[in-house]
Amino acid sequence: MTTASRPIPLNPGSALMRAYRAVFWNRIRLMQRTASVHPDIVRSTFGPRELISINRPEYVHEVLVEQEDKFTKGREFAKYTRPVLGHGLLLSEGDFHQRQRKLVAPQFVHRRIREYTKVMTECTEQMMASWHDGMELDISREMSRVTLSITGKTLFGSDVGDEADDVKSRLTFLMRYVEQQLRLPFHAPYAWPTPKNLRVRKAVAGLDEIIFRMIDERRNSNTDSGDLLSMLLSARDENGGSGMTDQQIRDEAMTIFLAGHETTANAMTWMWYLLAKHPEVFQKLTDEVAILKGRAPTMDDLPTLPYAMQVFKEAMRLYPPAYIIVRTVKEDVLIDGYKLNAGAALIISPYLLHRNHDYFPNPEAFDPDRFTPERERAIPRHGYLPFGAGPRICIGNQFALTEGHLMTAAIAQRFRFELLDQKPIEMEPLITLRPKGGIRVRVRSV
């Protein structure tokens, strides 16, 4: 990278009051408008605050890989999600983050994921057993329930599927709370017993009850199942008791528990929505999965089902669950000659990157063939970013890809979905990218 400094293009609409009004827009429309000023990098101001948006893969590589030590998690994002996630992997920094990631990583290696696939297919089969031709349901709710069951059973040895509605309700409330706090210029500190803060504490307490119940059940059983929860508990007693505290166990468990199902559920929901709107793609998918002859797919089947993975990846291109990545500049940084000032907030939007005409012709079209091996290799590094990149890449990315691949193949050979409302589904850009109000469908047998 060059060492000469040049000014970052300024968003002309970033005066204080205009910026304040813009914050109340749909966040994605705001990012699109900001990127239209300058497609690669642009600077906006909000009073004394500075916000820099980057939308070029080479710059993303600098921020998330080459110079990642000069950035921290978004300051405001961390502040308002801390009551829920504590100091788990998503929010922790520095040496502590590296230690915790090293501790958790063995649960997501290829061998472990292969062991999880039986649970993934069993949970999917159990969900489909409750469906029948002609019934109406919210596919978003179904995907949340099954992915929560999979996460609970594989990583915590606990069946929490029946609590999925409660988890989703509490999580939705908390994500909307975070979103509101990020928008408002002034608000009461979390420690104050305001009505809203008390509702937030109640929502967190409900999630804590589930997590601590799983911890207590495992501890009282005196068994080591070799899963994530057993690993967290055994780490607590290492080095003469100087390992993880109960709070640390809770924070890591809560982070994996929530993130482990929320993002995959959203990706699968958007995928079924897209398939319902594109029957020709669904037909090609059903032709491929016919090789299974009605049986549940296994890990060994996945190489013979490439189109199912292409469909899943293309859905994440159009609707990346982690549609926005936020960092705070820790110290002055030069990227391609542009100076990023310490303290500035930095925005990377996979949603925008995935719609770059240079890498994805006709970017709004749903075209799984973009992810054939030849075409996928042509996508520039970090031009496709559904799981982040660098040392903080989503630790469960291979878990999610395998889960999505298996579920897509299992469901597509037995069912398709008809949208009950043909109007475009509105996006709800919270911490993750959800369909607003869910997606109502009618189930049809294939």
Number of C-alpha atoms within 10 A of each C-alpha: 9 9 11 11 13 12 11 18 15 16 20 12 15 19 13 15 12 12 17 16 10 17 15 12 12 12 15 18 11 15 18 14 15 22 20 13 16 17 17 17 21 20 24 23 18 15 12 7 11 17 19 24 22 22 23 19 19 16 18 27 17 17 23 22 15 13 15 18 15 16 23 20 20 18 16 16 18 20 16 20 19 17 15 22 23 20 24 24 24 22 20 21 18 9 9 13 17 14 12 19 19 10 14 19 12 15 21 18 13 13 10 15 21 16 12 22 20 18 17 25 22 14 21 25 16 11 15 16 9 8 15 13 13 13 11 17 17 16 24 24 18 19 24 24 25 26 28 30 24 29 25 22 19 23 22 24 20 18 15 19 20 12 13 19 15 14 21 18 11 19 18 16 16 23 18 15 19 21 17 15 17 16 16 11 8 8 10 11 10 15 9 10 12 12 9 13 16 14 16 20 18 13 20 18 14 14 21 17 11 14 18 17 13 20 21 10 13 19 15 9 8 9 10 14 13 15 17 23 27 19 19 24 19 16 17 17 13 11 8 7 11 10 16 17 15 13 13 17 22 21 25 23 26 23 18 23 18 19 19 24 21 22 24 24 26 27 29 26 24 27 23 26 22 19 21 17 17 13 14 11 19 20 14 12 23 22 13 18 25 15 14 16 9 12 12 18 24 16 17 9 15 16 9 12 20 17 24 24 23 21 27 22 23 22 25 27 27 24 25 28 27 24 26 22 17 18 24 22 23 18 15 13 18 18 19 15 15 18 16 23 17 15 17 24 25 22 20 26 24 27 25 22 25 25 19 18 11 12 18 19 11 12 15 13 11 19 17 18 15 21 20 13 11 10 12 14 11 12 16 13 13 20 23 24 23 26 22 21 17 17 14 17 14 19 21 18 16 15 23 21 15 20 23 24 24 25 24 23 26 22 21 23 22 16 16 21 25 19 18 13 10 8 7 8 15 12 15 17 20 21 20 19 22 26 18 13 12 19 20 18 22 17 19 16 13 13
